[in-house]
Amino acid sequence: MVVRKRSLFVILFAACFLPYITTPVAIGFIFSYMFDWQSGILNQLLIQLNLVTEGVYWLQEPFIARCVIALMFIWRHLGYFMAIYLAGMTAIPQDIYEAAKVDGSSGTHTLFTITLPLLKNISVFLIVTSVIGGFQLFDEPKLLYGGWAANSVGGPDNAALTVIWKFIDDTFISDNRFGYGAAIAYSLFVIIIFFSMISYRITAGKGEKE
């Protein structure tokens, strides 16, 4: 029974971690195929279930476009987050959990009073790196909308336009505004440095004071 549970855990963990090692190009094509209004899997499923009579233009709605890109980002990095959190949880001494169990602490109480506080540095690290990764996002939205038409930069109402996409388009594709592109690049560099400093101050500042 224990071996079976471990095997199931390994399979589920591998399934969750697989998108992280998959190339962004493949992920972009997968989601583009899933949400295509003519041949998309989602529309075909909804039509077969008689929930809609015709395909829905998922990627032409600004709000839905943002949700799809957010879903792509979460789906791709979920396995990475799981691996980091599991590594942090294995570093927590088991004596703490045993003492909490002896004191009658429930699972929920232990989670919020012991596990999450001890994983604070890891949570801050993942949040900051996710914000930085969001600023650097380019491949996924570009693959969703870049091939539709020449004027499809940014998707509907620029809902999918990211900083890097705007930088590349204004600097090398639509225009040759190298000064404007340099300003975007330097601004993004300053923002990333700012969030990196916040992460360092939160995670390492307390240890240095002690």
KEBA-665397 format. One line per 4 residues: number of its first residue (from 0); their letters; for each residue x, y, z of N, C-alpha, C, CB. Coordinates in steps of 0.02 Angstrom, whole numbers, plus 50000, padded with zeros to 5 digits. Glycine has a CB too. Example, Ala and Ser with C-alpha at 12.3 -4.5 7.8 and 13.67 -1.06 7.14 Angstrom:
2
0 = as = 50660/49716/50390/50615/49775/50390/50660/49835/50390/50565/49776/50452  50642/49888/50354/50684/49947/50357/50645/50002/50394/50704/49970/50286 .
END
This chain:
210
0 = mvvr = 50041/49940/50000/50000/50000/50000/50043/50063/50000/49953/50000/50061  50096/50062/50041/50140/50121/50044/50176/50131/49978/50192/50112/50101  50199/50076/49947/50232/50081/49882/50185/50108/49830/50260/50013/49861  50122/50086/49832/50073/50109/49784/50060/50184/49792/50008/50070/49791 .
4 = krsl = 50055/50207/49854/50044/50278/49866/50103/50319/49842/50032/50291/49940  50163/50294/49854/50223/50330/49832/50226/50332/49756/50287/50298/49859  50208/50278/49723/50208/50277/49650/50156/50326/49622/50193/50206/49624  50098/50328/49653/50046/50375/49632/50069/50447/49642/49981/50363/49670 .
8 = fvil = 50103/50460/49698/50129/50527/49711/50181/50547/49658/50159/50531/49781  50225/50501/49641/50277/50515/49591/50246/50530/49524/50327/50456/49586  50195/50491/49505/50161/50502/49441/50127/50570/49439/50110/50446/49427  50091/50587/49493/50056/50651/49495/50105/50709/49496/50011/50654/49557 .
12 = faac = 50160/50701/49534/50210/50754/49536/50243/50763/49468/50263/50739/49590  50258/50708/49434/50288/50713/49367/50240/50746/49318/50307/50644/49342  50174/50731/49324/50125/50762/49280/50120/50837/49293/50057/50730/49290  50127/50858/49356/50125/50929/49372/50189/50965/49352/50111/50939/49446 .
16 = flpy = 50246/50929/49356/50310/50961/49342/50326/50962/49267/50365/50926/49379  50294/50919/49229/50308/50913/49157/50299/50980/49120/50264/50860/49126  50246/51019/49133/50240/51082/49096/50297/51130/49107/50176/51116/49115  50330/51126/49165/50385/51173/49179/50445/51160/49134/50406/51168/49252 .
20 = ittp = 50457/51098/49115/50513/51081/49072/50492/51079/48998/50544/51015/49092  50429/51094/48985/50405/51099/48916/50420/51168/48888/50328/51084/48912  50439/51172/48826/50456/51236/48796/50396/51281/48791/50487/51226/48726  50405/51347/48800/50348/51394/48793/50314/51390/48725/50372/51464/48805 .
24 = vaig = 50351/51372/48673/50321/51366/48606/50268/51312/48606/50375/51351/48553  50284/51255/48636/50235/51200/48639/50175/51219/48680/50268/51137/48667  50186/51253/48737/50131/51274/48779/50086/51324/48743/50157/51306/48844  50117/51370/48706/50077/51418/48668/50033/51384/48616/50122/51468/48634 .
28 = fifs = 50061/51335/48581/50021/51299/48531/49966/51257/48564/50066/51254/48489  49980/51228/48621/49930/51188/48656/49870/51231/48675/49960/51155/48719  49882/51289/48705/49827/51331/48727/49793/51364/48667/49852/51385/48775  49831/51380/48615/49800/51408/48556/49752/51357/48524/49853/51429/48505 .
32 = ymfd = 49771/51294/48524/49728/51242/48497/49667/51230/48543/49767/51176/48487  49678/51232/48608/49623/51220/48655/49568/51273/48650/49650/51218/48726  49588/51337/48642/49540/51391/48643/49524/51419/48574/49566/51447/48687  49542/51383/48522/49524/51405/48455/49448/51402/48445/49560/51362/48401 .
36 = wqsg = 49420/51454/48414/49347/51457/48410/49317/51408/48360/49326/51527/48392  49357/51383/48313/49331/51336/48263/49345/51263/48282/49361/51350/48196  49408/51248/48295/49427/51178/48308/49453/51167/48378/49480/51157/48258  49442/51214/48424/49467/51207/48491/49433/51152/48530/49459/51272/48528 .
40 = ilnq = 49471/51118/48572/49443/51063/48612/49389/51088/48658/49498/51029/48652  49398/51146/48688/49348/51172/48735/49282/51186/48702/49374/51235/48768  49283/51217/48643/49220/51230/48608/49187/51166/48585/49233/51276/48548  49225/51118/48561/49196/51055/48541/49163/51019/48599/49249/51010/48509 .
44 = lliq = 49194/51022/48657/49165/50991/48716/49100/51025/48736/49215/50991/48775  49099/51092/48736/49039/51128/48754/48982/51116/48705/49054/51203/48759  48999/51110/48641/48947/51097/48590/48919/51027/48599/48976/51106/48519  48962/50978/48612/48938/50910/48622/48894/50904/48684/48997/50861/48627 .
48 = lnlv = 48907/50945/48735/48867/50945/48795/48805/50989/48788/48908/50967/48855  48796/51018/48729/48738/51062/48715/48736/51123/48761/48673/51023/48722  48794/51146/48783/48797/51206/48824/48801/51269/48781/48857/51203/48871  48827/51262/48720/48828/51317/48672/48809/51289/48604/48898/51353/48669 .
52 = tegv = 48785/51332/48560/48764/51311/48493/48819/51322/48442/48701/51347/48472  48865/51368/48456/48920/51382/48411/48982/51399/48451/48902/51439/48362  49039/51397/48418/49102/51410/48452/49105/51480/48482/49159/51400/48404  49137/51483/48540/49145/51547/48575/49214/51575/48557/49138/51538/48653 .
56 = ywlq = 49215/51641/48544/49279/51675/48528/49315/51691/48593/49266/51740/48486  49346/51639/48622/49378/51648/48687/49433/51700/48685/49405/51582/48711  49475/51696/48635/49535/51738/48633/49521/51807/48604/49588/51704/48592  49458/51822/48590/49441/51889/48566/49409/51932/48620/49395/51885/48507 .
60 = epfi = 49400/51905/48680/49374/51943/48737/49433/51964/48781/49323/51901/48777  49441/52029/48794/49499/52052/48832/49507/52019/48900/49495/52126/48843  49452/52013/48938/49457/51983/49005/49475/51909/49000/49391/51992/49043  49443/51873/48954/49457/51802/48946/49529/51792/48922/49407/51769/48898 .
64 = arcv = 49552/51837/48880/49621/51832/48856/49670/51836/48913/49636/51886/48804  49658/51883/48959/49702/51888/49018/49698/51826/49061/49684/51950/49060  49638/51798/49068/49630/51738/49109/49666/51678/49077/49555/51721/49117  49664/51673/49011/49698/51618/48977/49773/51623/48986/49680/51618/48902 .
68 = ialm = 49800/51683/48980/49872/51693/48989/49892/51678/49062/49893/51764/48969  49851/51701/49109/49864/51685/49180/49862/51610/49192/49814/51722/49226  49814/51577/49161/49809/51504/49168/49870/51470/49139/49745/51478/49134  49895/51494/49083/49956/51466/49054/50015/51474/49101/49971/51500/48987 .
72 = fiwr = 50021/51532/49131/50077/51546/49176/50073/51501/49238/50078/51620/49197  50013/51495/49267/50004/51454/49326/50015/51380/49311/49934/51464/49356  49987/51358/49255/49993/51287/49237/50066/51269/49225/49952/51271/49175  50104/51314/49194/50174/51299/49179/50217/51297/49242/50201/51350/49130 .
76 = hlgy = 50204/51341/49291/50248/51347/49348/50223/51311/49410/50257/51420/49365  50165/51277/49407/50137/51244/49465/50184/51189/49491/50069/51214/49448  50212/51150/49446/50257/51096/49467/50320/51124/49500/50276/51053/49408  50345/51180/49473/50404/51211/49503/50389/51235/49574/50428/51270/49460 .
80 = fmai = 50331/51266/49584/50312/51288/49651/50306/51229/49698/50245/51327/49648  50276/51175/49674/50269/51115/49715/50337/51088/49736/50229/51061/49678  50384/51086/49689/50451/51059/49705/50486/51102/49758/50494/51055/49641  50480/51168/49752/50512/51213/49800/50480/51206/49869/50508/51286/49776 .
84 = ylag = 50414/51203/49871/50380/51196/49935/50394/51129/49968/50304/51206/49926  50396/51076/49928/50412/51010/49956/50483/51008/49984/50404/50955/49903  50529/51041/49949/50598/51044/49976/50600/51083/50041/50645/51077/49924  50561/51137/50046/50559/51175/50108/50526/51137/50165/50522/51240/50097 .
88 = mtai = 50473/51099/50149/50438/51061/50201/50481/51004/50227/50373/51034/50174  50522/50974/50185/50565/50920/50209/50620/50946/50255/50596/50883/50150  50635/51011/50251/50686/51041/50294/50659/51059/50363/50716/51102/50261  50593/51058/50372/50564/51073/50437/50573/51014/50484/50489/51092/50430 .
92 = pqdi = 50600/51023/50543/50610/50967/50590/50543/50934/50608/50645/50991/50654  50542/50869/50607/50481/50833/50623/50464/50837/50698/50488/50760/50603  50512/50855/50739/50498/50862/50810/50446/50916/50823/50562/50879/50848  50445/50967/50781/50396/51021/50790/50326/50995/50779/50411/51080/50741 .
96 = yeaa = 50317/50955/50727/50251/50927/50714/50230/50877/50768/50250/50893/50645  50277/50839/50792/50261/50791/50845/50240/50828/50909/50320/50745/50859  50275/50883/50925/50256/50921/50984/50188/50953/50975/50309/50975/50998  50173/50978/50915/50107/51007/50902/50052/50954/50907/50106/51040/50832 .
100 = kvdg = 50067/50894/50884/50017/50841/50888/50004/50821/50960/50041/50780/50848  50057/50819/51001/50048/50803/51072/50006/50856/51107/50117/50796/51107  50015/50920/51087/49977/50974/51116/49905/50978/51091/50011/51039/51102  49887/50933/51046/49818/50931/51021/49804/50977/50964/49772/50946/51076 .
104 = ssgt = 49856/51000/50928/49845/51045/50872/49815/51007/50813/49912/51079/50851  49764/51037/50783/49733/51006/50724/49776/51018/50663/49662/51034/50713  49759/50984/50608/49797/50991/50547/49795/51062/50519/49772/50944/50495  49735/51093/50522/49728/51162/50497/49768/51210/50541/49655/51183/50495 .
108 = htlf = 49763/51202/50606/49799/51246/50652/49875/51238/50643/49780/51231/50725  49898/51177/50633/49970/51166/50622/49993/51198/50557/49984/51090/50620  49950/51195/50506/49967/51224/50441/49979/51299/50446/49913/51209/50390  49932/51333/50481/49936/51407/50482/49982/51434/50537/49867/51435/50493 .
112 = titl = 49997/51394/50587/50040/51419/50641/50112/51393/50639/50010/51400/50706  50123/51338/50602/50190/51309/50599/50217/51307/50527/50190/51238/50629  50181/51272/50483/50207/51260/50416/50215/51324/50376/50161/51212/50379  50161/51363/50370/50165/51424/50330/50214/51475/50357/50096/51455/50325 .
116 = pllk = 50215/51489/50423/50267/51535/50447/50338/51512/50434/50258/51546/50521  50351/51447/50439/50418/51422/50426/50435/51423/50352/50425/51353/50454  50385/51426/50309/50395/51430/50237/50389/51502/50211/50346/51386/50201  50394/51551/50257/50385/51620/50237/50437/51642/50185/50390/51665/50298 .
120 = nisv = 50501/51626/50197/50553/51647/50150/50542/51616/50081/50621/51628/50176  50521/51554/50079/50508/51521/50015/50449/51554/49980/50495/51446/50025  50397/51571/50018/50339/51603/49988/50357/51671/49959/50283/51611/50040  50397/51710/49996/50418/51775/49971/50460/51767/49908/50458/51813/50025 .
124 = fliv = 50505/51718/49909/50547/51706/49851/50506/51689/49789/50597/51650/49865  50456/51645/49797/50414/51625/49741/50370/51683/49717/50370/51566/49760  50345/51723/49763/50303/51780/49743/50344/51830/49703/50272/51813/49804  50403/51847/49728/50445/51896/49694/50468/51871/49626/50507/51914/49738 .
128 = tsvi = 50491/51808/49623/50512/51781/49559/50454/51775/49510/50545/51714/49569  50394/51763/49535/50335/51760/49491/50319/51829/49463/50274/51732/49529  50325/51881/49504/50314/51949/49480/50366/51967/49427/50317/51999/49538  50429/51950/49440/50482/51963/49391/50469/51924/49327/50551/51945/49420 .
132 = ggfq = 50448/51860/49334/50432/51820/49275/50373/51849/49236/50417/51750/49295  50325/51879/49272/50269/51911/49238/50290/51970/49196/50217/51932/49288  50337/52009/49222/50364/52066/49183/50402/52042/49122/50409/52109/49227  50432/51983/49126/50471/51956/49070/50430/51911/49024/50530/51918/49097 .
136 = lfde = 50365/51906/49035/50323/51862/48996/50320/51886/48923/50252/51858/49025  50331/51839/48877/50330/51857/48806/50306/51799/48762/50399/51879/48783  50334/51741/48770/50323/51686/48723/50250/51666/48720/50364/51626/48743  50218/51656/48778/50150/51631/48779/50100/51677/48744/50128/51619/48850 .
140 = pkll = 50095/51742/48764/50047/51785/48729/50065/51797/48656/50042/51852/48764  50130/51799/48640/50150/51808/48570/50128/51750/48527/50225/51818/48564  50133/51690/48552/50113/51631/48513/50037/51626/48508/50141/51568/48545  50001/51653/48557/49928/51652/48553/49901/51700/48501/49899/51669/48621 .
144 = yggw = 49933/51758/48493/49906/51810/48451/49952/51833/48394/49888/51869/48492  50015/51819/48399/50062/51846/48350/50050/51821/48279/50131/51830/48369  50024/51761/48271/50017/51733/48204/49949/51746/48172/50029/51661/48206  49904/51780/48205/49837/51789/48177/49836/51840/48121/49789/51810/48232 .
148 = aans = 49867/51898/48133/49867/51951/48083/49924/51998/48098/49799/51990/48083  49940/52039/48049/49996/52084/48058/49983/52137/48111/50013/52118/47993  49920/52155/48119/49902/52207/48168/49875/52178/48233/49852/52255/48139  49893/52115/48247/49866/52082/48306/49912/52088/48366/49853/52009/48291 .
152 = vggp = 49954/52138/48367/50000/52147/48423/49960/52163/48486/50051/52204/48409  49971/52123/48538/49939/52136/48602/49871/52105/48610/49932/52207/48611  49844/52072/48559/49779/52041/48566/49722/52092/48567/49777/52000/48629  49662/52072/48587/49605/52118/48587/49614/52173/48639/49541/52079/48601 .
156 = dnaa = 49610/52236/48615/49618/52295/48659/49683/52293/48699/49559/52300/48708  49735/52264/48669/49801/52257/48701/49797/52220/48768/49831/52326/48712  49749/52175/48774/49740/52138/48836/49798/52090/48849/49675/52099/48835  49830/52066/48796/49885/52019/48804/49953/52051/48795/49877/51962/48755 .
160 = ltvi = 49955/52117/48789/50019/52151/48777/50060/52153/48841/50006/52223/48751  50120/52127/48837/50166/52127/48894/50222/52177/48881/50195/52056/48906  50262/52188/48933/50316/52237/48927/50367/52215/48874/50351/52247/48995  50386/52152/48876/50436/52127/48829/50408/52128/48758/50459/52057/48848 .
164 = wkfi = 50345/52110/48750/50315/52111/48683/50314/52182/48655/50243/52082/48686  50295/52231/48696/50295/52300/48673/50366/52324/48657/50263/52345/48726  50413/52304/48698/50483/52322/48686/50507/52296/48618/50528/52296/48742  50495/52232/48605/50518/52202/48542/50482/52231/48482/50509/52127/48544 .
168 = ddtf = 50415/52242/48489/50376/52267/48433/50396/52339/48415/50301/52263/48448  50400/52381/48466/50417/52452/48453/50489/52461/48432/50403/52494/48514  50533/52416/48452/50604/52425/48438/50626/52393/48373/50645/52398/48494  50599/52333/48357/50626/52295/48301/50575/52277/48247/50657/52233/48326 .
172 = isdn = 50509/52278/48263/50459/52253/48215/50419/52310/48183/50412/52204/48249  50375/52340/48222/50332/52393/48194/50371/52457/48180/50275/52408/48242  50414/52477/48226/50454/52537/48220/50526/52522/48238/50426/52594/48265  50568/52570/48224/50638/52566/48245/50653/52620/48296/50685/52572/48183 .
176 = rfgy = 50613/52620/48348/50620/52671/48401/50668/52644/48454/50551/52689/48433  50732/52648/48438/50782/52618/48482/50787/52655/48548/50849/52616/48447  50779/52721/48547/50781/52758/48609/50723/52741/48655/50781/52832/48595  50664/52735/48625/50605/52716/48664/50613/52645/48692/50541/52721/48621 .
180 = gaai = 50639/52600/48650/50651/52532/48673/50702/52528/48729/50673/52489/48615  50754/52570/48724/50804/52571/48777/50773/52596/48842/50862/52616/48758  50728/52645/48838/50694/52670/48898/50652/52616/48930/50650/52731/48881  50617/52576/48889/50578/52521/48916/50623/52469/48950/50536/52487/48860 .
184 = aysl = 50678/52453/48918/50724/52402/48945/50754/52425/49011/50779/52386/48895  50776/52488/49015/50806/52513/49077/50753/52518/49132/50838/52582/49065  50692/52538/49114/50639/52542/49165/50623/52472/49192/50575/52573/49135  50621/52423/49148/50608/52355/49170/50665/52330/49214/50599/52308/49110 .
188 = fvii = 50726/52348/49197/50784/52329/49237/50779/52358/49307/50850/52352/49203  50759/52421/49313/50752/52453/49378/50697/52420/49419/50737/52529/49370  50641/52403/49386/50586/52371/49421/50607/52302/49448/50525/52364/49375  50643/52264/49408/50666/52198/49429/50715/52204/49487/50699/52161/49371 .
192 = iffs = 50760/52253/49484/50807/52265/49539/50769/52283/49603/50857/52320/49521  50716/52323/49595/50676/52343/49653/50644/52283/49687/50621/52393/49632  50613/52239/49649/50581/52180/49678/50633/52132/49706/50537/52145/49626  50691/52128/49674/50744/52085/49700/50769/52110/49767/50802/52082/49651 .
196 = misy = 50775/52177/49775/50796/52205/49839/50744/52193/49893/50808/52280/49831  50680/52197/49875/50627/52182/49923/50632/52110/49947/50557/52195/49893  50642/52064/49900/50650/51993/49918/50710/51983/49964/50657/51950/49855  50765/52016/49949/50825/52008/49989/50815/52036/50059/50885/52042/49956 .
200 = rita = 50782/52094/50064/50772/52125/50129/50726/52082/50173/50742/52195/50121  50676/52052/50144/50629/52012/50183/50659/51946/50204/50565/52000/50143  50694/51913/50159/50719/51846/50173/50786/51846/50210/50726/51808/50110  50829/51894/50195/50896/51893/50224/50908/51948/50276/50947/51899/50170 .
204 = gkge = 50866/51999/50276/50877/52055/50321/50874/52035/50394/50828/52109/50307  50825/51993/50412/50817/51973/50481/50877/51931/50505/50753/51934/50490  50901/51887/50460/50958/51846/50478/51021/51887/50489/50971/51794/50425  51030/51941/50449/51089/51982/50457/51087/52021/50523/51094/52031/50398 .
208 = ke = 51027/52044/50543/51020/52080/50606/51037/52036/50666/50950/52108/50614  51017/51973/50659/51031/51928/50715/51105/51911/50718/50989/51863/50709 .
END
